């Protein structure tokens, strides 16, 4: 067991926790496979990956909280669209901030000013799920199966994001339709 392997795992898990696309998921699966082969300690892998996930999530949250919103509110290109998206996000995060914290990258929670304890609980829940899933599958089933399930999991997350976006779009359309209908009814009265 080499300390360097755990450090690399920590850094890559932290990047994934922050919401940076990259090899973080693959590194967690590889570490789980190495633990399954007896080359790494499975509890060390779980603890390191989870600690990296949480540190990265907090860093991503802080980046979003300190600069993300100002960047999106800045005047310029697509300003009206960005402001509309911020308003919709404020509305969605105001009602479902725990669910959004679990399903969205950490910096998004910072942009929408989710309270830190709620964010931390969501980051912990999603980290336990993803780290446990990837390490557990690769530990017990091996690299090939875990990789296939991992890519299916990424597609599932993308599918959930599409469904949520479609649902928000449908809800916004219904609200707009109702408002238009009510204004027409009030004009007729």
JOSULUR-V353214 format. One record per backbone hydrogen bond with DSSP energy under -0.5 kcal/mol. NH is the residue of the N-H (numbers start at 1). CO is the residue of the C=O. Records with the same first field share a line. If there is no record, write none. Layout:
BEGIN
NH=CO / CO
END
This chain:
BEGIN
5=2
6=2
7=3
8=4
9=5
10=6
11=7
12=8
13=9
14=10
15=11
16=12
17=13
18=14
19=15 / 16
20=15
21=19
25=22
27=23
28=24
29=25
30=26
31=27
32=28
33=29
34=30
35=31
36=32
37=33
38=35
39=34
40=34
42=40
45=41
46=42
47=43
48=44
49=45
50=46
51=47
52=48
53=49
54=50
55=51
56=52
57=53
58=54
59=55
60=56
61=57
62=58
63=59
64=60
65=61
66=62
67=63
68=63 / 64
69=64
71=67
72=68
73=69
74=70
79=76
82=78
83=79
84=80
85=81
86=82
87=83
88=84
89=85
90=86
91=87
92=88
93=89
94=90
95=91
96=92
97=93
100=96
101=97
102=98
103=99
104=100
106=17
107=18
108=105
109=105
110=106
111=107
112=108
113=110
114=109
119=115
120=116
121=117
122=118
123=119
124=120
125=121
126=122
127=123
128=124
129=125
130=126
131=127
132=127 / 128
133=129
134=130
135=131
136=132
137=133
138=134
139=135
140=136
141=137
142=137 / 138
146=142
147=143
148=144
149=145
150=146
151=147
152=148
153=149
154=150
155=151
156=152
157=153
158=154
159=155
160=156
161=157
162=158
163=159
164=160
165=161
166=162
167=163
168=164
169=165
170=166
171=167
172=168
173=169
174=170
175=171
176=172
177=173
178=174
179=175
180=176
181=177
182=178
183=179
184=180
185=181
186=182
187=183
188=184
189=185
END
